Amino acid sequence: MSRDSFLARVKQATEQGRAYRIEHQTLAPEIGYVGVAGDLCEHLASEINAVGGVATLVDSLDQARDVLGAYLAEMQAKSALCWQHLLLDRLGLATFLRERNIAQVDYEQTVAVDQPTRRLTQLACDIGITSVDFAIAETGTLLVCARPGQERVASLLPPMHVAIVERSQVIPDLIDAFNMLHERGLSNLTSNITLITGPSKTGDIELQLTTGVHGPGKWRVIIIR
């Protein structure tokens, strides 16, 4: 490949990469808190859509189940890697999946088997279903703390990650998340905290933007107002 051709490909890839917005804001050094004015759920949804995800606002658990059902059908899901979480319990996730003959894979199913079997089972799942610790409206970011029953693989391994969020989990700014984690106590911090902003993306090779390489290429968030 000639030098001019190589540079032309880099230029083209850079232009394609601009489809995913990166915002630069000029802030005074003493300002760290940005926050959000207005409806936090609507702002969260707008930011999620802006970074390549798909957010759906709903008003009830019934509507959330309808949206989730559409995603399961889209993926033709045979098995789902799921968190154990109170919101998912209220959603009736276990019954919802069983009624559709979709195997629920969670901590209870995987803890008793050896690691190779557990990993193969998790890798075979068509969809990951989680909730969050916090959803940050300012940037459309999900903060998830890994712990038994809420493993990070659910948001990393399957080709589609669906996060179900309710209003009480939505906070204005990342700084609020750090403050709330601090209030939980340092001794209660988990070994891993992940911030998820958009589907998996990489541009490591010749700046060619590719989704779904290091994680799910499809990122869906259902927000219950």
Backbone as JSON, one array per atom type, in Angstrom:
{
  "sequence": "MSRDSFLARVKQATEQGRAYRIEHQTLAPEIGYVGVAGDLCEHLASEINAVGGVATLVDSLDQARDVLGAYLAEMQAKSALCWQHLLLDRLGLATFLRERNIAQVDYEQTVAVDQPTRRLTQLACDIGITSVDFAIAETGTLLVCARPGQERVASLLPPMHVAIVERSQVIPDLIDAFNMLHERGLSNLTSNITLITGPSKTGDIELQLTTGVHGPGKWRVIIIR",
  "N": [[0.86, -1.2, 0.0], [0.56, 2.19, -0.85], [1.97, 5.26, 0.51], [0.24, 7.45, 0.28], [-2.21, 6.14, -0.13], [-2.49, 4.79, 2.29], [-2.65, 6.94, 4.12], [-4.99, 8.07, 3.17], [-6.86, 6.13, 3.85], [-6.7, 6.23, 6.63], [-7.65, 8.84, 7.03], [-10.26, 8.54, 6.06], [-11.27, 6.68, 7.91], [-11.11, 8.16, 10.24], [-13.0, 10.15, 9.74], [-15.3, 8.57, 9.64], [-15.39, 7.73, 12.27], [-16.28, 9.97, 13.57], [-18.97, 9.78, 13.69], [-19.72, 8.88, 16.09], [-20.25, 10.69, 18.81], [-18.0, 12.8, 20.51], [-17.78, 14.92, 23.12], [-16.42, 18.08, 23.83], [-15.94, 20.2, 26.46], [-15.41, 23.41, 27.7], [-14.3, 24.09, 30.8], [-14.05, 25.83, 33.87], [-11.22, 25.48, 36.05], [-11.98, 24.98, 38.71], [-14.41, 23.88, 38.52], [-16.14, 20.93, 38.58], [-18.43, 19.58, 38.72], [-21.1, 18.89, 36.69], [-23.79, 18.01, 36.16], [-27.39, 17.8, 35.61], [-30.15, 19.47, 34.26], [-33.69, 19.49, 34.54], [-35.73, 16.74, 33.35], [-34.43, 13.8, 34.51], [-34.54, 11.17, 33.54], [-35.3, 11.42, 30.83], [-33.11, 12.89, 29.89], [-31.06, 11.07, 30.35], [-31.82, 9.02, 28.57], [-31.55, 10.38, 26.13], [-28.78, 10.84, 26.05], [-27.79, 8.23, 26.04], [-28.72, 7.31, 23.56], [-27.24, 9.02, 21.98], [-24.65, 8.09, 22.16], [-24.57, 5.75, 20.79], [-26.14, 3.7, 21.8], [-29.4, 2.23, 22.46], [-32.1, 3.6, 23.9], [-35.08, 3.12, 25.76], [-37.9, 4.63, 26.98], [-40.21, 3.85, 29.47], [-43.35, 3.48, 31.23], [-44.12, 1.63, 33.1], [-43.78, -1.62, 34.68], [-44.98, -3.58, 33.14], [-44.85, -2.48, 30.54], [-42.09, -2.44, 30.31], [-41.54, -5.17, 30.24], [-42.71, -5.79, 27.77], [-41.0, -4.45, 25.97], [-38.59, -5.74, 26.52], [-39.29, -8.3, 25.71], [-39.41, -7.92, 22.95], [-36.72, -7.52, 22.34], [-35.65, -10.01, 23.04], [-36.89, -11.56, 21.12], [-35.78, -10.43, 18.81], [-33.13, -11.29, 19.04], [-33.53, -13.93, 18.86], [-33.4, -15.51, 21.13], [-32.13, -18.21, 22.98], [-30.99, -18.67, 25.4], [-30.32, -16.75, 28.35], [-28.08, -14.65, 29.99], [-28.13, -13.67, 33.21], [-28.47, -11.14, 35.76], [-28.97, -11.41, 39.32], [-31.32, -9.57, 40.91], [-33.22, -7.15, 42.69], [-34.95, -5.49, 41.21], [-35.2, -6.92, 38.83], [-36.43, -9.14, 39.86], [-38.91, -8.03, 40.61], [-39.8, -7.45, 38.12], [-40.44, -9.92, 37.29], [-38.72, -11.64, 35.94], [-37.72, -14.31, 35.81], [-40.01, -15.96, 35.45], [-40.98, -14.78, 33.12], [-38.99, -15.42, 31.24], [-39.1, -18.21, 31.35], [-41.66, -18.74, 30.35], [-41.23, -18.29, 27.71], [-39.61, -20.28, 26.92], [-36.9, -19.85, 27.29], [-33.72, -20.32, 28.5], [-32.65, -19.44, 31.7], [-29.67, -18.23, 32.79], [-27.83, -17.85, 35.59], [-26.24, -16.84, 38.65], [-26.93, -18.93, 40.41], [-27.18, -21.14, 38.72], [-24.63, -21.46, 37.74], [-22.68, -21.51, 39.72], [-22.28, -23.98, 40.85], [-20.98, -25.58, 39.05], [-17.98, -26.69, 37.28], [-15.28, -24.48, 36.28], [-14.6, -24.46, 33.42], [-16.99, -25.53, 32.3], [-18.82, -23.67, 33.25], [-17.93, -21.33, 31.94], [-18.29, -21.98, 29.22], [-21.06, -22.25, 29.16], [-21.86, -19.63, 29.78], [-20.74, -18.25, 27.62], [-22.31, -19.16, 25.56], [-24.69, -17.83, 25.75], [-27.3, -15.78, 24.44], [-28.04, -13.24, 25.09], [-27.53, -10.66, 27.48], [-28.82, -9.76, 30.6], [-29.26, -7.22, 32.83], [-29.45, -5.1, 35.78], [-28.56, -1.98, 37.19], [-26.14, -0.28, 39.28], [-26.0, 2.5, 39.41], [-27.3, 4.95, 37.13], [-26.04, 7.36, 35.05], [-27.1, 10.43, 34.27], [-25.94, 12.64, 33.0], [-24.0, 11.76, 31.16], [-25.01, 9.49, 30.01], [-24.19, 7.08, 31.09], [-23.74, 3.83, 32.49], [-23.26, 2.56, 35.7], [-21.89, -0.23, 37.13], [-21.46, -2.5, 39.73], [-19.49, -5.24, 40.34], [-20.42, -8.28, 41.81], [-21.16, -11.33, 43.65], [-23.78, -12.93, 41.97], [-24.3, -10.71, 40.54], [-22.61, -10.53, 38.23], [-19.98, -9.21, 36.18], [-19.74, -10.32, 33.67], [-22.21, -10.61, 32.51], [-22.79, -8.23, 31.28], [-20.84, -8.13, 29.41], [-20.2, -10.47, 27.86], [-22.39, -11.64, 26.17], [-23.82, -11.02, 22.85], [-25.76, -9.02, 22.85], [-26.52, -6.58, 25.25], [-28.85, -5.91, 27.67], [-29.95, -3.5, 29.8], [-31.89, -2.84, 32.62], [-33.45, -0.18, 34.1], [-34.56, 1.84, 36.78], [-36.24, 4.85, 37.91], [-35.24, 5.61, 40.48], [-32.63, 4.88, 40.41], [-31.3, 6.59, 38.8], [-29.01, 9.18, 38.5], [-27.71, 12.58, 38.6], [-24.94, 13.22, 37.94], [-21.55, 12.03, 37.44], [-19.99, 12.54, 39.65], [-21.83, 12.44, 41.69], [-22.2, 9.71, 41.83], [-19.73, 8.78, 42.82], [-19.83, 9.97, 45.33], [-22.02, 8.62, 46.45], [-21.14, 6.0, 46.44], [-19.08, 6.32, 48.26], [-20.57, 6.85, 50.54], [-21.62, 4.35, 51.01], [-19.54, 3.12, 52.23], [-16.1, 2.35, 52.48], [-15.34, -0.25, 53.0], [-17.33, -1.68, 51.86], [-17.02, -1.52, 49.19], [-16.9, -3.03, 45.98], [-14.83, -5.47, 44.23], [-14.6, -4.77, 41.62], [-15.59, -2.13, 39.56], [-17.54, -1.03, 36.95], [-17.83, 1.25, 34.29], [-20.12, 1.92, 31.84], [-20.48, 3.19, 28.72], [-22.13, 3.32, 26.02], [-22.13, 0.94, 23.23], [-19.68, -1.74, 22.81], [-16.68, -0.54, 21.45], [-13.93, -0.15, 19.24], [-10.96, 1.3, 17.91], [-8.47, 0.47, 17.32], [-6.95, -0.6, 15.2], [-5.65, 0.82, 12.46], [-7.36, 2.93, 12.87], [-9.89, 2.08, 12.26], [-13.13, 2.09, 13.01], [-14.8, -0.19, 14.95], [-17.5, -2.09, 16.14], [-18.58, -4.12, 18.9], [-16.41, -5.83, 19.44], [-14.82, -6.15, 21.79], [-16.84, -6.57, 23.51], [-20.45, -6.43, 23.96], [-22.09, -5.71, 20.86], [-24.55, -4.64, 20.62], [-26.4, -2.51, 22.52], [-28.77, -1.97, 24.85], [-31.08, -0.08, 26.72], [-33.57, -0.05, 29.07], [-35.67, 2.19, 30.49], [-37.44, 2.77, 33.31], [-39.8, 5.0, 34.19]],
  "CA": [[0.0, 0.0, 0.0], [1.35, 3.42, -0.92], [1.81, 6.18, 1.64], [-0.97, 8.25, 0.07], [-3.38, 5.28, 0.09], [-2.59, 4.54, 3.73], [-3.15, 8.15, 4.78], [-6.38, 8.25, 2.76], [-7.69, 5.21, 4.66], [-6.75, 6.77, 7.99], [-8.55, 10.0, 6.99], [-11.63, 8.05, 5.93], [-11.67, 6.06, 9.18], [-11.31, 9.23, 11.22], [-14.29, 10.78, 9.44], [-16.37, 7.65, 10.07], [-15.41, 7.71, 13.72], [-16.98, 11.15, 14.09], [-20.39, 9.46, 13.85], [-19.93, 8.72, 17.53], [-19.91, 12.01, 19.31], [-17.18, 13.05, 21.69], [-17.99, 16.32, 23.41], [-15.41, 18.8, 24.59], [-16.51, 21.37, 27.1], [-14.43, 24.22, 28.4], [-14.75, 24.31, 32.17], [-13.08, 26.43, 34.79], [-10.55, 24.41, 36.81], [-12.64, 24.68, 39.97], [-15.71, 23.28, 38.25], [-16.1, 19.53, 38.21], [-19.79, 19.06, 38.71], [-21.9, 19.41, 35.57], [-25.18, 17.77, 36.51], [-28.42, 17.83, 34.57], [-31.38, 20.18, 34.61], [-34.87, 18.91, 33.9], [-36.07, 15.33, 33.58], [-33.22, 12.99, 34.47], [-34.74, 9.98, 32.7], [-35.26, 11.84, 29.43], [-31.74, 13.26, 29.56], [-30.3, 9.81, 30.29], [-32.17, 8.36, 27.32], [-30.96, 11.15, 25.03], [-27.33, 10.61, 26.02], [-27.56, 6.83, 25.63], [-28.9, 7.26, 22.11], [-26.18, 9.79, 21.32], [-23.36, 7.36, 22.17], [-24.67, 4.51, 20.03], [-27.07, 2.74, 22.39], [-30.83, 2.45, 22.2], [-32.83, 3.74, 25.16], [-36.53, 3.16, 25.66], [-38.57, 5.1, 28.2], [-41.5, 3.22, 29.69], [-44.0, 3.98, 32.44], [-44.54, 0.55, 33.98], [-43.09, -2.89, 34.52], [-45.61, -4.27, 32.0], [-44.26, -1.95, 29.31], [-40.7, -2.89, 30.26], [-41.56, -6.56, 29.78], [-42.99, -5.79, 26.33], [-39.78, -4.05, 25.25], [-37.63, -6.83, 26.69], [-39.73, -9.39, 24.84], [-39.02, -7.62, 21.56], [-35.27, -7.75, 22.21], [-35.44, -11.46, 23.06], [-37.29, -12.07, 19.8], [-34.78, -9.96, 17.84], [-31.92, -12.11, 19.16], [-33.93, -15.35, 18.8], [-32.65, -15.99, 22.3], [-32.36, -19.52, 23.58], [-30.55, -18.57, 26.79], [-30.02, -15.39, 28.77], [-27.19, -14.53, 31.15], [-28.9, -12.68, 33.98], [-28.19, -10.76, 37.14], [-29.98, -11.53, 40.35], [-31.5, -8.18, 41.35], [-34.59, -6.93, 43.15], [-35.76, -4.93, 40.13], [-35.5, -8.01, 37.9], [-37.43, -9.96, 40.54], [-40.2, -7.34, 40.48], [-40.17, -7.58, 36.71], [-40.86, -11.3, 37.04], [-37.87, -12.08, 34.83], [-37.61, -15.77, 35.73], [-41.25, -16.47, 34.83], [-41.04, -14.23, 31.76], [-38.11, -16.22, 30.37], [-39.59, -19.59, 31.32], [-42.84, -18.78, 29.47], [-40.75, -18.24, 26.32], [-38.67, -21.4, 26.75], [-35.54, -19.31, 27.27], [-33.01, -20.74, 29.7], [-32.05, -18.37, 32.49], [-28.37, -18.59, 33.34], [-27.4, -16.87, 36.58], [-25.29, -17.3, 39.65], [-27.36, -20.2, 40.98], [-26.94, -22.22, 37.77], [-23.23, -21.59, 37.34], [-21.75, -21.59, 40.84], [-22.06, -25.37, 41.25], [-20.28, -26.35, 38.01], [-16.57, -26.32, 37.16], [-15.1, -23.24, 35.53], [-14.76, -24.61, 31.95], [-18.41, -25.69, 31.98], [-19.47, -22.38, 33.51], [-17.57, -20.36, 30.91], [-18.96, -22.36, 27.97], [-22.49, -21.92, 29.31], [-22.01, -18.17, 29.69], [-20.41, -17.81, 26.26], [-23.37, -19.57, 24.64], [-25.9, -17.03, 25.96], [-27.6, -14.86, 23.34], [-28.37, -11.91, 25.58], [-27.25, -10.42, 28.89], [-29.85, -8.9, 31.21], [-28.81, -6.72, 34.13], [-29.87, -3.77, 36.17], [-27.37, -1.16, 37.41], [-26.06, 0.4, 40.58], [-26.42, 3.87, 39.1], [-27.28, 5.4, 35.74], [-25.6, 8.76, 35.14], [-27.84, 11.14, 33.22], [-25.09, 13.62, 32.29], [-23.22, 11.16, 30.07], [-25.6, 8.25, 29.53], [-23.29, 6.01, 31.55], [-24.22, 2.9, 33.51], [-22.23, 2.13, 36.65], [-22.25, -1.53, 37.68], [-20.49, -3.07, 40.68], [-19.51, -6.71, 40.25], [-20.53, -9.03, 43.07], [-21.85, -12.6, 43.39], [-25.16, -12.73, 41.53], [-24.32, -9.55, 39.62], [-21.29, -10.64, 37.62], [-19.8, -8.29, 35.05], [-19.81, -11.01, 32.38], [-23.54, -10.45, 31.91], [-22.77, -7.03, 30.43], [-19.67, -8.18, 28.53], [-20.06, -11.63, 26.98], [-23.4, -11.86, 25.1], [-23.78, -10.0, 21.78], [-26.63, -7.91, 23.22], [-26.69, -6.3, 26.68], [-30.04, -5.13, 28.01], [-29.97, -3.03, 31.18], [-33.2, -2.32, 33.04], [-33.15, 0.87, 35.07], [-35.72, 2.61, 37.23], [-35.94, 6.25, 38.22], [-34.48, 5.79, 41.71], [-31.22, 4.56, 40.15], [-30.75, 7.61, 37.9], [-28.42, 10.32, 39.21], [-27.34, 13.58, 37.59], [-23.53, 13.42, 37.56], [-20.62, 10.99, 37.9], [-19.53, 12.89, 41.0], [-22.84, 11.92, 42.61], [-21.96, 8.27, 41.99], [-18.61, 8.61, 43.74], [-20.29, 10.32, 46.68], [-22.91, 7.57, 46.96], [-20.28, 4.85, 46.73], [-18.38, 6.64, 49.5], [-21.52, 6.71, 51.64], [-21.78, 2.92, 51.3], [-18.41, 2.7, 53.05], [-15.01, 1.77, 51.7], [-15.29, -1.69, 53.22], [-18.38, -2.29, 51.05], [-16.72, -1.4, 47.76], [-16.65, -4.32, 45.34], [-13.5, -5.58, 43.63], [-14.63, -4.23, 40.27], [-16.67, -1.2, 39.2], [-17.46, -0.79, 35.51], [-18.62, 2.34, 33.71], [-20.49, 1.53, 30.48], [-21.03, 4.3, 27.93], [-22.26, 2.9, 24.63], [-21.71, -0.42, 22.9], [-18.24, -1.93, 22.68], [-16.1, 0.05, 20.25], [-12.47, -0.03, 19.22], [-10.37, 1.82, 16.69], [-7.04, 0.19, 17.5], [-6.26, -0.97, 13.97], [-5.81, 1.8, 11.38], [-8.47, 3.82, 13.22], [-11.14, 1.55, 11.73], [-14.06, 1.95, 14.11], [-15.51, -1.46, 14.9], [-18.28, -2.32, 17.34], [-18.83, -5.5, 19.29], [-15.2, -6.64, 19.44], [-14.45, -6.48, 23.16], [-18.06, -6.67, 24.31], [-21.67, -6.44, 23.13], [-22.26, -4.71, 19.82], [-25.88, -4.07, 20.77], [-26.55, -2.04, 23.9], [-30.14, -1.5, 25.01], [-31.4, 0.33, 28.09], [-34.99, 0.18, 29.3], [-35.74, 3.11, 31.63], [-38.8, 2.8, 33.88], [-39.95, 6.31, 34.85]],
  "C": [[0.89, 1.24, 0.0], [1.07, 4.3, 0.29], [0.52, 6.97, 1.51], [-2.24, 7.41, 0.32], [-3.6, 5.03, 1.57], [-3.17, 5.75, 4.44], [-4.62, 8.41, 4.42], [-7.31, 7.35, 3.57], [-7.8, 5.7, 6.09], [-7.71, 7.96, 8.05], [-10.0, 9.56, 6.92], [-12.14, 7.45, 7.24], [-11.94, 7.12, 10.24], [-12.65, 9.91, 11.01], [-15.46, 9.89, 9.86], [-16.5, 7.64, 11.58], [-16.15, 8.88, 14.33], [-18.47, 10.91, 14.22], [-20.73, 9.27, 15.31], [-19.38, 9.96, 18.21], [-18.96, 11.96, 20.51], [-17.27, 14.54, 21.96], [-16.8, 16.88, 24.19], [-16.07, 20.04, 25.17], [-15.39, 22.11, 27.83], [-14.97, 24.57, 29.78], [-13.65, 24.99, 32.97], [-12.49, 25.33, 35.67], [-11.29, 24.02, 38.08], [-14.0, 23.99, 39.76], [-15.53, 21.82, 37.84], [-17.48, 18.96, 38.04], [-20.57, 19.71, 37.57], [-23.38, 19.23, 35.87], [-26.12, 17.89, 35.32], [-29.61, 18.62, 35.1], [-32.55, 19.49, 33.9], [-35.04, 17.44, 34.24], [-34.83, 14.44, 33.42], [-33.37, 11.79, 33.53], [-34.68, 10.34, 31.21], [-33.84, 12.21, 29.01], [-30.87, 12.01, 29.43], [-30.56, 9.1, 28.95], [-31.53, 9.06, 26.12], [-29.46, 10.88, 24.91], [-27.0, 9.19, 25.59], [-27.69, 6.7, 24.12], [-27.75, 7.96, 21.38], [-24.86, 9.03, 21.25], [-23.48, 5.98, 21.52], [-25.54, 3.43, 20.63], [-28.49, 3.01, 21.94], [-31.54, 2.46, 23.55], [-34.33, 3.78, 24.89], [-37.1, 3.58, 27.0], [-39.92, 4.42, 28.31], [-42.05, 3.72, 31.03], [-44.38, 2.88, 33.42], [-43.7, -0.7, 33.75], [-43.68, -3.68, 33.34], [-45.01, -3.79, 30.68], [-42.8, -2.38, 29.18], [-40.62, -4.34, 29.78], [-41.82, -6.64, 28.27], [-41.73, -5.46, 25.52], [-38.74, -5.17, 25.34], [-38.0, -8.02, 25.79], [-39.34, -9.17, 23.4], [-37.53, -7.86, 21.34], [-34.96, -9.24, 22.22], [-35.8, -12.07, 21.7], [-36.27, -11.67, 18.73], [-33.55, -10.85, 17.84], [-32.22, -13.6, 19.0], [-33.26, -16.1, 19.96], [-33.1, -17.37, 22.75], [-31.94, -19.54, 25.05], [-30.14, -17.14, 27.09], [-29.16, -15.42, 30.03], [-27.69, -13.37, 32.0], [-28.27, -12.38, 35.33], [-29.3, -11.29, 38.04], [-30.12, -10.14, 40.98], [-32.97, -7.98, 41.7], [-35.48, -6.38, 42.04], [-36.13, -6.02, 39.12], [-36.49, -8.99, 38.52], [-38.82, -9.34, 40.4], [-40.71, -7.4, 39.04], [-40.73, -8.97, 36.41], [-40.03, -11.95, 35.94], [-37.84, -13.6, 34.69], [-38.83, -16.38, 35.04], [-41.35, -16.03, 33.38], [-40.19, -15.05, 30.8], [-38.64, -17.65, 30.23], [-40.78, -19.73, 30.37], [-42.44, -18.79, 28.0], [-39.72, -19.33, 26.02], [-37.23, -20.91, 26.57], [-34.87, -19.68, 28.59], [-32.4, -19.54, 30.41], [-30.76, -18.89, 33.1], [-27.96, -17.49, 34.32], [-26.48, -17.54, 37.59], [-25.65, -18.68, 40.18], [-27.05, -21.36, 40.04], [-25.45, -22.48, 37.54], [-22.27, -21.83, 38.5], [-21.39, -23.04, 41.18], [-21.27, -26.18, 40.22], [-18.83, -25.88, 37.93], [-16.42, -25.14, 36.2], [-15.21, -23.42, 34.01], [-16.22, -24.75, 31.53], [-19.14, -24.37, 32.16], [-19.18, -21.4, 32.37], [-18.24, -20.7, 29.57], [-20.44, -22.03, 28.01], [-22.72, -20.43, 29.15], [-21.75, -17.68, 28.27], [-21.52, -18.14, 25.26], [-24.62, -18.7, 24.75], [-26.06, -15.98, 24.84], [-27.78, -13.42, 23.81], [-28.0, -11.83, 27.06], [-28.26, -9.44, 29.45], [-29.39, -8.52, 32.61], [-29.67, -5.54, 34.55], [-28.58, -2.97, 36.33], [-27.29, -0.78, 38.88], [-26.52, 1.85, 40.43], [-26.44, 4.05, 37.58], [-27.06, 6.91, 35.76], [-26.18, 9.53, 33.96], [-26.94, 12.05, 32.39], [-24.44, 13.02, 31.05], [-23.86, 9.92, 29.47], [-24.79, 7.03, 29.92], [-23.98, 5.14, 32.59], [-23.06, 2.51, 34.39], [-22.7, 0.82, 37.27], [-21.1, -2.04, 38.55], [-20.61, -4.59, 40.61], [-19.53, -7.32, 41.64], [-21.23, -10.35, 42.76], [-23.32, -12.38, 43.08], [-25.31, -11.57, 40.58], [-22.95, -9.47, 38.94], [-21.19, -9.73, 36.4], [-19.92, -8.99, 33.7], [-21.16, -10.84, 31.71], [-23.61, -9.24, 31.0], [-21.65, -7.07, 29.41], [-19.73, -9.29, 27.48], [-21.1, -11.72, 25.86], [-23.35, -10.74, 24.05], [-24.74, -8.83, 22.01], [-26.7, -7.8, 24.74], [-27.92, -5.43, 26.86], [-29.96, -4.78, 29.49], [-31.34, -2.44, 31.49], [-32.99, -1.42, 34.24], [-34.46, 1.5, 35.51], [-35.28, 3.96, 37.77], [-35.06, 6.42, 39.44], [-32.99, 5.51, 41.51], [-30.54, 5.63, 39.29], [-30.27, 8.8, 38.72], [-27.88, 11.31, 38.19], [-25.92, 13.46, 37.06], [-22.67, 12.28, 38.1], [-20.14, 11.27, 39.32], [-20.55, 12.42, 42.04], [-22.61, 10.43, 42.87], [-20.82, 8.02, 42.97], [-19.03, 8.92, 45.17], [-21.15, 9.2, 47.28], [-22.14, 6.29, 47.24], [-19.53, 5.08, 48.04], [-19.3, 6.46, 50.7], [-21.77, 5.24, 51.99], [-20.66, 2.4, 52.2], [-17.35, 2.01, 52.22], [-14.96, 0.25, 51.84], [-16.36, -2.42, 52.38], [-18.14, -2.15, 49.55], [-16.41, -2.78, 47.18], [-15.28, -4.3, 44.65], [-13.45, -4.97, 42.24], [-15.83, -3.32, 40.08], [-16.49, -0.85, 37.73], [-18.37, 0.37, 35.11], [-18.86, 2.0, 32.24], [-21.13, 2.73, 29.78], [-21.04, 3.89, 26.46], [-21.85, 1.47, 24.43], [-20.2, -0.5, 22.79], [-17.73, -1.35, 21.37], [-14.58, 0.03, 20.36], [-12.04, 0.55, 17.89], [-8.87, 1.58, 16.7], [-6.3, -0.01, 16.2], [-6.62, 0.03, 12.87], [-7.01, 2.71, 11.61], [-9.8, 3.36, 12.62], [-12.09, 1.29, 12.9], [-14.89, 0.68, 13.95], [-16.26, -1.64, 16.21], [-18.39, -3.81, 17.63], [-17.61, -6.38, 19.32], [-14.87, -7.1, 20.86], [-15.66, -6.64, 24.06], [-19.26, -6.61, 23.4], [-21.68, -5.34, 22.07], [-23.61, -4.03, 19.87], [-26.11, -3.77, 22.24], [-27.91, -1.37, 24.04], [-30.39, -1.17, 26.48], [-32.88, 0.64, 28.17], [-35.1, 0.99, 30.59], [-37.19, 3.2, 32.09], [-38.94, 4.1, 34.67], [-40.78, 6.22, 36.12]]
}
